[in-house]
Each structure stands twice: as C-alpha cells, then as structure tokens.
Amino acid sequence: MSEGGGDAGAKAAAVEEDGGTPSTAGSAEDGATVIDAKAKAERDSWLPRWLVAHPLYAGWAWTLLWAGLIVLDEVVDLAGWTWYLLVLMAALPTLISTLVVLHATPRSHLRAVDATVLGHFFVRFLALVAAFMVWAASVVMSASISTTVQSVIGDSEKEVTALGFNLMLAAVPLVLSVLWMAFIVRCAWFLRRLRGWRQIPVKTRVPKKFLKGRPRLKRVVVGLAHPGLLLVAGLGTSVLALFIGAAEFTLNVIG
C-alpha cells in the first residue's frame, strides 16, 4: 500500500475517533451505555445531596434523635416494650446498610493475611475465657434461683416448675438483648476490617460489583455502614435503655 493510502486510512480512523461518522455497532453500544447510565442516575436522583455528601453525619443525627426518644420514653413512662422498638429504629439505617454490605462481600475478602499466629490464638483465648465466665455465671445464677424458688414455694413440684418457667420467660428479653449486642459488636468488627473508620473510605474491600453504576447510592450505603456508628446506634442505645431501666428499678426498690 502506498504512503498516501496509509495516510488516508489514518485520517479516516482519526475522524472516526474524533466524532466523525462512527460505525453502527459502536454507535449502538455507546447509545445503550449512555441510556443505561442516565436511567441509573435518575433512579438515584431522589437521594438528597447533603445525604450523599455526608452520610455518616446523617446517621449520627438519626441516632441522637432516637436516643433522645429513648430517654423521653422513660420519662413519659410508656409501655415497657417500646424501648425495644426505639433501639431498633435508632440502629435501623446503619444496620440495614451493614447487612447489605456484609451480604455482598464474600468471606474471602476478609481474610486476615497480615494477622500473626499469636494474635489468632490470643483472640481464641479471650473467647474461651468469656465463654467460661458466662457458663460460670449461669451455673451460679441457676443454683441461686433454684434455692430461692424452693425456699419461697416449698416442696410443691408443680408450683416450682411453674415459677421456673415464668422466670425463664422473664429472662428471654435479657438474653435477646445480650445476643443483640454481641451481634452488633461482631458486625462492627467485620466492618472495621472491610471499610475502615473513614466516612467515605478511599480504599475498601467491598466488591467492585457492589452497586456498580450507582455511585450515589453506594456512597450512602457504605457511609452508613460505619463501625463506630453501628456500635453507638446498636450497642450504645441498648446499654442506655438497659441502664435507664436498671436505674428506675433501683429507685423503685429503694422507694
């Protein structure tokens, strides 16, 4: 091929890249991509700009609002079960975001490649110590409850059994509260390893395919799935409600 023919081919290619007459296949693909991007942008257009810019601040404001309602609930003295609902509402945005992020993340993304053998066994040692303490406390409490029930009720087997079941039912909310707090701590631990402590993390282990093409929604979800916010909203409000309830119970006993 002559030099003139080569120059003409190069110019034609340059014209096509610079916006000349593109090929039909390339034009169709580009058009479909633009339409798809616009559709996804319109789906996320309902998100307020301030929420997209500062999702963590919005989460803190939501948590403080419901924490104030928990305190107000104790002052107004509403139904005893309402604080469960208030604690759930306080943790709802960050909890939902956390569950969505953790569900979309394979466990292989959280392998602690930099963890030492000593650290691995030390964490297991602490877990065993905590399990032993819980078991010992349960044994002591069981013995104490059994002795108290027998001294109060007497030798009536039916009454002892009935009171025992009532005590078990009364302990269910406390057990659920402890399991809830343990679940929150565990999720926060994984979030710390997954996305760190920054409001908008620069680098995360969240899969790239997570909410791909929807950066506004992804920014909000990852921002709300913050370990500190989850601890305060889930664990902190639970401790607050339990502390207020225990303080009220102590005042009633003293009075």
N, C-alpha and C positions, 0 to 999 in steps of 0.2 A: 504494500500500500504506500502511496506517495505521501510526502510530508503534509501536502495540502489536505489530503483526505484525513490524515490523523488529526490535524488542527481543527478541521471541521467537526470531526467526531467529538473532540474535547470540548469545543464551544457548545455543541448541542447538549452534551452532558451537563455543562455548567449552566446553561439556560434552564435545563430541566430542574436542577437543584435550586437555582435562584428564584424559581417561581414561574418558569415558563410553562409550557404545556406538559403537565405530568402524565405519567402512564395511568391507564384506567384503574389497574389494580392498586397502585399506590394511593391514588385519589380516594378510592373506596375505603381503604384501610384507615387513612388519615381522617376521613369524614366520620367513620364509625367511632374512632377513638375520641374525637372532639365531642361528638354527640354523647358518648358514654360518660366522658368527664363532666360535661355540663349537667347531665342527669344526676350524677352523684353529688355534684356541688349543690344542685337545687334540693336534694334530699337532706343535706346538712345545713341549708341556709337558715333553718329555724333556730339553730344554736346561737345564742347571743354572743356578740363579740367579746364582751367582758368575761364571759364564761370560758370561751376558747382561749383568751389571753391569760386568765388567772384561774384555772380550775381548782387549784389547791386552796386558794383564798375563799372561793365559794364553798368548798367543803368545810372549811373551818367555821364560816359564818353559819352554815346549816347546823353543824354540831353544837355550836354555842346556843343557837336558838332552842334546840330540843333539850339541851342540858338545863336551860332556864325553865323550860316547861316541866322537867322532872322535879326541880325544886318547888315550882309552883304547885305541882300535883300533891306534894307532901304538905304544903301549907294549906291548900284548899281541902285536903283530905278526901280525895275522890276514891273510887273503888280500888281495892288493893292490887288488882291485876293490871291497872293502867300503866304502871311504870315499865312493865314488860314491853308494852306497845311503844312507849316513848323511847325506850332504849333501842328497840328495833328501828324505829324511824330515824333516830339520831345516826345510826350506822348504815342506813339503807343505801345512800348513794355510793359511798366508798365500798360497802360490802358487795353490792351488785357489780361494780367495776372490778373489784378484786376477783370475784368468781369468774367473770368473763375473761379477764386476762389470764388467770391461772388455768382455766379450762382450755384456752387456746395455746397454751405453752406446753410442749412435751417435756417430760421429766429429764430428758437428755440435755435440755438447755440449762439445767440447774446442777449439773454435776460439778462438785467442788474439786476441780482439778488441782487447785492450789492448797487444799487442806492437808495438814500433816497427819501422820498416824496418831501422834499424841493427842491432837485436837479431836480426832474421831473418837478415840477411846475415852477421852475426858467427858465429852458430851454424853456418851452412853453411860458413863459412871454417874453423872449427875441425874440422868433419867432414872437409873436404878435406885439411887438414893431417894429421889422424890417419890417413886412408886412404893418403896418400903415405908416411908413416912406416912403416906396415905393409907397403906394397909394397916400399919400400927394404930393410927388414929381411928380407923374404922373398927378395929378389934376392941379398943378401949371404949369407944362410944357404944358399941353393941353390948358389951358387958355392963356398962353403966345403965343403959336403957333397960336391959333385962332385969337388973336388980331393982331399979326404981319401979318398974311395972309390977313386979311381984310383990313389992312392999306396999304398993298402993292398992292393987286389985285383990291380992291374996292368992289363993290356990285355985281359983276358978279358971279352968283351961280356956273356956270359950271367951271369957272377958279378956284374958291376957292376949289371946290370939287376935281378937277384935281390936284391942288397943294397939297391938303391934302393927297391924295392917294400917290403921289410921296414922300411926307415926311414920310408916313408910310412905304413905301418900303425901303427908305433910313435908317429907324430905325431898320429894320429887322436884319441886321448884328450885330448891337449893342445889341439887345435883345438876339439873339442867343449866343453872347459872354458871356453875363451875366448868362444866363441859363447854358451854358457850365461850367463856373467857379463854379456855385452853385452845379452842378452835381459832379464836381471833389472834392469839399470840402465834400460833403455828402459821397462819396465813401471812401475818406481818413479817415473820422470819423469811418466808419464801419471797415476799415482795422486796425485801431489802436486798436479797441476792439477785433478784430479777431486774429491778429497775433503779435501785439506789434510793437516795433521800432527796434528790433534787425535785423541784416542782415539775419542770419539764426536762427530763433526763436527756442528755446529749447522746448517750450510748446505752442501750438496754439489751437484754437477752430475749425480749419479746420477739416472736417470729415476725419476719418481714411481711408475711402474707396476712397478718392480723389487720383487719380493716384496711386492706390495701386499696388505694384510690380514694380513701375518705380521711384525709389528714386531720380535718377539723374534729370529727368525732373521735378519732384515735387519740388526739391530743387531750381531749376532755376525759376520756376513759382512763388513759394511762396516768393523767394528772390526778384524778380522784382515787386511783388505786395506789395510794401512798401509804407506806408502812406506819409512819407517825400518825397520820390522820385516822387510819384504821384502828390503831391502838387506843387513841383518845376517844374516838367515836364509839367503838365497840367495848373495849375493856374499861376505859375511864368512866364512861357513863354508867356502866354496870356497877362498878365499885362505888360510884357516887350514890346510886339508888340503894345499894345494899347498906352503905354507911348511914344514909339518912334513915332507912328503915330500922337499922340496929339502934341508932341514937334515939329514935322515937320509942322503940320497945323498952330501952333502958329507962327513959323518963317515965314511961307508964308504970314500970315495975317499982321505981323509987317512989312515985306519987301514990 
